[in-house]
Amino acid sequence: MIANNINIKTVKPIKSDIYIYIDMSRLQAEEETQKAFGWAARDSSGILSPFHFTRRVNGDNDITIKILYCGICHSDLHIARNDFGISIYPVVPGHEIVGVVTQVGKKVDRFKVGDKAGVGCLIGSCGKCENCQNYMESYCSKTVYTYTIFYDGGDKNYGGYSDVYVVNEHFAIRFPDNLSLGGGAPLLCAGITVFSPMKYFGLDKAGMHLGVVGLGGLGHLAVKFAKAFGMKVTVISTSPSKQHEAIEQLKADSFIVSHDMKQMEAATGTMNGIIDTVAAVHPLKPLLDLLKTNGKLILVGAQSLEKPLEVPAMPLYGRKLVSGSMAGGVKETQEMIDFAAEHNIEANVEVIPMDYVNKAMDRLAKGAVRYRFVIDIANTL
């Protein structure tokens, strides 16, 4: 008996009563995919282990990237452990992907085999809406993420903790030769997450005073970009121990311990803007008090919906603004990467082998990394 809904091809009989039936739809599906290998989380424990899967073959508008390095973003940890309650397992995390192009489609004109390329947070969008037309694909309602976060019933995407990635060339980033792949990988998420709001809100002008709340993966890059823009930078942190690295290593101009009221009061009304990278619940009024008239507080940390921040109204009457921002679109990400290469901006990273990833996730959960883990995919996967 032959199952329904199977594309059947009848092959010439070997004997008069024996026929071979071939499921052509399955063969066609296999021809349209290629084998891939990575590490995946299977449940909310977040523990990653080796995982075989398939990716699509290279299409006319696609490039195939042999992954060399992939950064570990804090959102990878959240999704692997289902902290937001939306994870669809198995999950192969990773959206700070860099490598070398091994194949290009016949309609590709931005890349050739052998080029360095990167993939950030998104790999697709509708291409038609106002956001897409204005190169703000990350704000499109139909954004396709590098690995599946919000499952809509379509094809499931697996991220960069793996050996190969296939992507439409529009969503790939050209990687400059003078930017190291390991140090540059985190720029594709952490870098653009702070660069984008600084540019959009005008917090990129020489002589301006910028506050940076939190000195982690996002915060240390905000300091580097701000200094490259010629700004005065103050790091605001709960950890006095970070003062030395903020000023001596990252060249911030000053440092404030956020729970030291004397230090906070002394800086009242001095800042044009603040980039707040902290994801944990924290009071916003003390930060708003640091802003000048027309000052802007921009939130970029991944906040929990269950524990929202409270925004007090009274401090806003000084024409102060509280806003939020995600990673920028593809055009802006390319601009950021080129700017980083021009000004020698890279993330401070700890490069790790693939089999260390679970220990790295535990350390990341405790904040025990300066400032970003990057997996050496090519040599250790």
C-alpha positions as CSV (number, residue, x, y, z in Angstrom):
1,M,0.0,0.0,0.0
2,I,1.3,3.4,-0.9
3,A,0.9,6.4,1.4
4,N,-1.2,9.4,0.3
5,N,0.4,12.7,-0.7
6,I,3.7,11.2,-1.8
7,N,5.2,12.2,-5.2
8,I,5.6,8.7,-6.8
9,K,7.7,7.7,-9.6
10,T,7.2,4.1,-10.9
11,V,10.4,2.5,-12.0
12,K,10.5,-0.3,-14.6
13,P,9.8,-3.6,-13.0
14,I,12.6,-6.0,-12.0
15,K,10.1,-8.9,-12.1
16,S,6.6,-9.0,-13.3
17,D,5.1,-8.4,-9.9
18,I,7.8,-6.2,-8.2
19,Y,8.0,-2.4,-8.6
20,I,10.3,0.1,-7.0
21,Y,8.5,3.3,-5.7
22,I,10.6,6.4,-5.1
23,D,9.4,9.3,-3.0
24,M,10.5,12.1,-5.4
25,S,9.4,14.9,-3.1
26,R,11.8,13.6,-0.4
27,L,14.6,13.4,-2.9
28,Q,13.9,16.9,-4.1
29,A,13.9,18.2,-0.5
30,E,17.3,16.5,0.1
31,E,18.7,18.2,-3.1
32,E,17.6,21.6,-1.8
33,T,19.4,21.2,1.6
34,Q,22.9,20.7,2.8
35,K,24.3,19.1,5.9
36,A,25.3,21.3,8.7
37,F,26.7,20.7,12.2
38,G,26.7,22.8,15.4
39,W,25.8,22.9,19.0
40,A,22.2,23.2,20.2
41,A,20.2,23.5,23.4
42,R,17.3,21.0,23.6
43,D,15.5,22.3,26.6
44,S,15.4,25.1,29.2
45,S,18.4,23.8,31.0
46,G,20.2,25.7,28.2
47,I,22.9,23.0,28.0
48,L,24.4,22.9,24.5
49,S,25.6,19.7,22.8
50,P,26.6,18.5,19.3
51,F,23.7,18.7,16.8
52,H,23.3,17.7,13.1
53,F,20.8,19.6,11.0
54,T,20.4,20.9,7.5
55,R,20.5,24.3,5.8
56,R,19.2,25.3,2.4
57,V,21.5,25.2,-0.5
58,N,23.0,28.4,-1.9
59,G,20.3,30.2,-4.0
60,D,20.8,32.8,-6.8
61,N,20.9,35.7,-4.3
62,D,22.7,33.9,-1.5
63,I,26.2,33.5,-0.2
64,T,27.5,30.6,1.8
65,I,29.8,31.5,4.6
66,K,32.2,29.1,6.3
67,I,32.0,30.3,9.9
68,L,35.3,31.0,11.6
69,Y,34.1,32.9,14.7
70,C,30.8,33.5,16.5
71,G,30.3,35.8,19.4
72,I,28.2,34.9,22.4
73,C,25.5,37.5,23.1
74,H,23.6,37.7,26.4
75,S,20.4,37.1,24.3
76,D,21.9,33.7,23.3
77,L,21.9,32.8,27.0
78,H,18.3,34.0,27.4
79,I,17.0,32.1,24.5
80,A,18.9,28.9,25.3
81,R,17.5,28.9,28.8
82,N,14.0,30.1,27.8
83,D,14.2,33.1,30.1
84,F,11.6,34.9,28.0
85,G,9.3,31.9,27.7
86,I,9.4,31.9,23.8
87,S,12.2,29.5,23.0
88,I,11.5,26.8,20.3
89,Y,13.8,23.9,20.8
90,P,16.2,22.7,19.5
91,V,18.0,26.1,19.5
92,V,21.4,26.7,17.8
93,P,22.3,30.2,19.1
94,G,24.6,32.8,17.5
95,H,24.1,36.0,15.6
96,E,27.6,37.5,15.7
97,I,28.9,35.5,12.8
98,V,32.0,36.1,10.8
99,G,33.8,33.9,8.2
100,V,34.8,33.5,4.6
101,V,32.6,33.2,1.6
102,T,32.8,29.8,-0.1
103,Q,29.9,30.1,-2.6
104,V,28.0,32.8,-4.3
105,G,24.7,32.7,-6.3
106,K,24.7,33.8,-9.9
107,K,22.8,37.0,-9.1
108,V,25.2,38.0,-6.3
109,D,27.2,41.2,-7.0
110,R,28.5,42.3,-3.6
111,F,30.6,39.3,-2.7
112,K,33.0,36.9,-4.3
113,V,34.4,33.6,-3.1
114,G,37.2,34.3,-0.6
115,D,35.7,37.5,0.8
116,K,35.3,38.0,4.5
117,A,31.7,38.4,5.5
118,G,29.5,38.7,8.6
119,V,25.9,38.1,9.6
120,G,24.3,40.0,12.5
121,C,20.9,39.8,14.2
122,L,18.6,39.5,11.1
123,I,18.6,37.7,7.8
124,G,15.2,38.8,6.3
125,S,12.4,41.3,6.2
126,C,9.4,42.1,4.0
127,G,11.4,44.6,1.9
128,K,8.3,46.7,1.2
129,C,7.3,48.5,4.4
130,E,8.3,52.0,5.4
131,N,10.9,50.7,7.8
132,C,12.5,48.5,5.1
133,Q,12.5,51.3,2.6
134,N,14.3,53.5,5.1
135,Y,17.0,50.8,5.7
136,M,15.5,50.0,9.2
137,E,14.9,46.3,8.6
138,S,15.3,45.5,12.3
139,Y,12.0,47.3,12.9
140,C,10.0,45.5,10.2
141,S,7.1,43.6,11.5
142,K,8.2,40.6,9.4
143,T,11.9,40.6,10.5
144,V,13.5,37.2,10.1
145,Y,16.1,36.6,12.9
146,T,19.4,34.8,12.4
147,Y,18.1,32.0,14.5
148,T,14.4,31.5,15.2
149,I,13.2,33.4,18.2
150,F,9.5,34.0,17.4
151,Y,8.3,30.9,15.6
152,D,5.6,31.6,13.0
153,G,5.3,28.1,11.5
154,G,7.7,28.7,8.7
155,D,11.2,27.3,8.2
156,K,13.2,27.2,11.4
157,N,16.6,29.0,11.4
158,Y,19.7,27.9,13.2
159,G,22.4,30.3,14.3
160,G,26.1,30.6,14.2
161,Y,27.3,28.1,16.7
162,S,27.8,26.0,13.6
163,D,30.0,25.3,10.7
164,V,28.3,27.0,7.8
165,Y,25.6,29.7,7.1
166,V,23.6,30.6,4.0
167,V,22.2,34.1,3.7
168,N,20.8,36.4,1.2
169,E,23.6,38.8,0.2
170,H,21.5,41.9,1.2
171,F,21.7,40.8,4.9
172,A,25.4,40.0,4.8
173,I,28.1,42.5,6.0
174,R,31.3,43.1,4.1
175,F,34.1,42.7,6.7
176,P,37.2,45.0,6.3
177,D,40.5,43.3,6.0
178,N,42.0,45.4,8.8
179,L,39.4,44.3,11.4
180,S,40.2,41.1,13.2
181,L,37.4,38.5,12.9
182,G,37.5,37.5,16.5
183,G,37.4,41.0,17.9
184,G,35.1,42.2,15.2
185,A,32.4,39.5,15.6
186,P,30.6,41.1,18.6
187,L,30.3,44.4,16.7
188,L,27.5,42.7,14.7
189,C,25.2,42.8,17.7
190,A,26.7,44.7,20.6
191,G,28.4,47.2,18.4
192,I,25.5,48.2,16.3
193,T,23.1,48.2,19.3
194,V,25.0,51.1,20.8
195,F,26.2,52.8,17.6
196,S,22.7,53.0,16.1
197,P,21.0,55.1,18.8
198,M,24.1,57.3,19.2
199,K,23.8,58.2,15.5
200,Y,20.0,58.5,15.4
201,F,19.6,60.6,18.5
202,G,22.6,62.9,17.7
203,L,24.8,61.6,20.5
204,D,27.8,61.4,18.2
205,K,29.1,65.0,18.2
206,A,32.6,66.0,19.3
207,G,32.5,67.8,22.7
208,M,29.2,66.3,23.8
209,H,29.1,64.6,27.2
210,L,27.8,61.0,27.2
211,G,27.0,58.8,30.1
212,V,27.3,55.0,29.7
213,V,25.5,52.9,32.3
214,G,27.0,49.5,32.7
215,L,30.4,48.4,31.6
216,G,29.8,45.0,30.0
217,G,29.7,43.8,26.4
218,L,27.5,46.7,25.2
219,G,28.9,49.4,27.6
220,H,32.6,49.0,26.8
221,L,31.8,49.4,23.0
222,A,29.7,52.5,23.7
223,V,32.7,54.0,25.4
224,K,35.0,53.2,22.5
225,F,32.6,54.6,19.9
226,A,31.9,57.7,21.9
227,K,35.7,58.4,22.3
228,A,36.1,57.9,18.5
229,F,33.4,60.5,18.0
230,G,35.4,62.9,20.2
231,M,33.0,62.9,23.1
232,K,33.5,63.3,26.8
233,V,32.5,60.0,28.4
234,T,31.5,59.1,32.0
235,V,30.9,55.5,32.9
236,I,28.2,54.9,35.5
237,S,28.4,51.6,37.3
238,T,27.4,49.9,40.5
239,S,31.0,48.3,40.8
240,P,33.7,50.6,42.0
241,S,36.2,48.0,40.9
242,K,35.6,48.8,37.3
243,Q,36.9,52.4,37.6
244,H,40.5,51.5,36.7
245,E,39.5,49.6,33.5
246,A,37.0,52.3,32.5
247,I,39.5,55.1,32.8
248,E,42.9,53.5,32.2
249,Q,42.0,50.9,29.6
250,L,39.0,52.3,27.8
251,K,40.0,55.9,28.3
252,A,36.7,57.2,29.7
253,D,37.0,60.7,31.2
254,S,35.3,60.0,34.5
255,F,33.6,57.3,36.5
256,I,30.6,57.5,38.8
257,V,29.5,54.8,41.3
258,S,25.7,54.9,40.9
259,H,24.9,54.3,44.6
260,D,27.3,57.1,45.7
261,M,24.8,60.0,46.1
262,K,27.6,62.6,46.4
263,Q,29.1,61.5,43.1
264,M,25.7,61.4,41.4
265,E,24.7,64.9,42.8
266,A,28.0,66.4,41.6
267,A,27.2,65.3,38.1
268,T,23.6,66.6,38.1
269,G,22.7,68.3,34.8
270,T,26.0,67.7,33.0
271,M,25.2,65.1,30.3
272,N,23.8,65.5,26.9
273,G,22.8,61.9,26.7
274,I,23.0,58.5,28.4
275,I,23.2,55.1,26.8
276,D,21.8,52.6,29.4
277,T,22.9,49.1,28.8
278,V,21.7,47.5,32.0
279,A,19.1,44.7,31.6
280,A,18.3,44.4,35.4
281,V,15.6,46.5,37.1
282,H,17.1,49.8,38.2
283,P,15.8,53.3,39.1
284,L,15.7,55.8,36.2
285,K,15.2,59.0,38.1
286,P,18.9,59.3,39.3
287,L,19.9,58.9,35.6
288,L,17.4,61.5,34.4
289,D,18.8,63.9,37.0
290,L,22.2,63.7,35.3
291,L,20.8,65.0,32.0
292,K,20.9,68.6,30.8
293,T,17.8,70.2,29.4
294,N,16.9,68.4,26.2
295,G,19.0,65.4,27.3
296,K,18.2,61.9,26.2
297,L,18.2,58.6,28.1
298,I,18.3,55.7,25.7
299,L,17.6,52.2,26.9
300,V,19.3,49.3,25.0
301,G,19.4,46.5,27.6
302,A,17.1,43.5,27.1
303,Q,14.5,44.3,29.7
304,S,12.1,41.7,31.1
305,L,8.4,42.2,30.3
306,E,7.5,40.8,33.7
307,K,9.5,43.4,35.6
308,P,9.2,46.6,33.7
309,L,11.1,49.8,34.6
310,E,9.3,52.7,36.1
311,V,9.6,56.1,34.3
312,P,8.9,59.0,36.7
313,A,7.1,61.9,34.9
314,M,8.4,64.9,36.9
315,P,12.1,64.7,35.7
316,L,10.9,64.6,32.1
317,Y,9.6,68.2,32.4
318,G,13.1,69.5,31.7
319,R,12.4,68.4,28.0
320,K,14.2,65.2,28.7
321,L,13.5,62.1,26.7
322,V,13.4,58.4,27.5
323,S,13.6,56.1,24.5
324,G,14.7,52.6,23.5
325,S,16.6,51.2,20.6
326,M,17.4,47.9,19.0
327,A,20.1,46.9,16.6
328,G,20.2,48.9,13.4
329,G,19.5,47.9,9.8
330,V,21.9,46.4,7.3
331,K,23.1,49.7,5.8
332,E,23.8,51.2,9.3
333,T,25.5,48.0,10.4
334,Q,27.8,48.2,7.4
335,E,28.5,51.9,8.2
336,M,29.3,50.9,11.8
337,I,31.7,48.1,10.8
338,D,33.5,50.5,8.4
339,F,33.7,53.2,11.1
340,A,35.1,50.6,13.5
341,A,37.8,49.5,11.0
342,E,38.8,53.1,10.4
343,H,39.1,53.9,14.1
344,N,40.6,50.5,15.2
345,I,37.5,49.7,17.4
346,E,37.1,46.0,18.3
347,A,35.5,44.3,21.3
348,N,37.6,43.1,24.1
349,V,37.1,39.4,23.8
350,E,38.0,36.0,25.4
351,V,38.2,33.5,22.6
352,I,37.1,30.0,23.6
353,P,36.8,26.5,22.1
354,M,33.4,25.1,21.3
355,D,33.5,22.6,24.1
356,Y,33.9,25.4,26.6
357,V,30.6,27.0,25.6
358,N,28.5,25.7,28.6
359,K,31.0,27.0,31.1
360,A,31.1,30.3,29.2
361,M,27.3,30.5,29.5
362,D,27.5,30.0,33.2
363,R,30.2,32.7,33.5
364,L,28.1,35.0,31.4
365,A,25.1,34.5,33.6
366,K,27.3,35.6,36.6
367,G,28.9,38.6,34.6
368,A,32.3,36.9,34.8
369,V,33.6,38.0,31.4
370,R,35.6,41.0,30.2
371,Y,33.8,41.7,28.0
372,R,32.7,39.2,25.4
373,F,33.1,35.5,24.7
374,V,33.8,34.6,21.1
375,I,33.8,30.9,19.9
376,D,36.7,29.8,17.7
377,I,34.4,27.8,15.4
378,A,36.9,27.0,12.6
379,N,39.5,25.4,14.9
380,T,37.4,23.8,17.6
381,L,33.9,22.8,16.3
